């Protein structure tokens, strides 16, 4: 590596991203996580051989943990598209087992991002079980807030809990290293957490604590299914899905603390903290990022997620922002999404000071498995 002299201190400092992450339930070879970016390139819900090599190429170049794209649990209304991968059916399970084995060959860990679309599922179109209407806490679409269906009843809520638990148990048997649960980005569990989409008057709606109850039911069910020593990652999003009104998950640190405490009690090991930008302050007047606040209030390790590695200004400015969060102990792990999607060797290139060689993300990147 022939780096200019003035860049050598920065290159030495970047080693923090490539130090092992040591957790009593899971050890990672680096601090870089592949973020869960929806691809919809699994016909019939079955991962393809192209998907296998897509994940393996990232594992081979320095990623410590891969959080898969959202994988939909075995519940009839869970999936939003017939090309979204499933954690159900013999063909899909065999494909995920092969992906796990191939990723492990590169000393990388992997967790499926178990998800349920809830009210993000279209009313019609190319969807599994088209006869099934979308479900949600109050039947409200998370972007338009339009009333589309009736609120979920207890029977259906119990079915969803079982589907997460059964999918988690299957994933562990397939060889995954952890379970990630999607309670962010407008998915069903996120819809329960937000006051704008959860208008229930029973014990699953109302104040912050009541709105966490269904997510906790899922967490307890998953914990029982996988055992106490298997790691669980919970993904939460500060902002709602793209296009939704700007209604943050928590308005201030005290509200965030109330939200996190039940999740810690329910057995979350690591929080995946998704925000508009990983380095932005979480609340007005706050110096801490979303991940920083979650780390401080929960006492759990955190993954900072949100546009990391997209060099909107200069590579130097973005890398400085990334390193600043590690210097301030504001995160333990960094999730990289679209940047890794566009360039499988992103980790290797930043490790060796070759940012100028990084392939930039473009809209075309979303249509192919590079």
Secondary structure, DSSP 8 states (H G I E B T S, - for coil): ----GGGHHHHHHGGGGGS-EEETTEEESSSEEE--------GGG---HHHHHHHHHHHTTT-SEEEEEEEE-SSTT--SSTTS-BS-SHHHHHHHHHHHHHHHTTT-EEEEEEE--GGGS-SSSS-TTTTS----SSSB-TTT--B-S----HHHHHHHHHHHHHHHHHHHHHT-SEEEEEE-TT-HHHHHH-TTT----STTSSSHHHHTHHHHHHHHHHHHHH-TTSEEEEEEESS-STTS----S-SSHHHHHHHHHHHHHTT--EEEEE-S-TTSBSSTT--SBHHHHHHHHH-SEEEEESSTT--SS-HHHHHHHHHHHHHTT--SEEEE-HHHHH-TTHHHHHHTT-GGG-----GGGGGS--
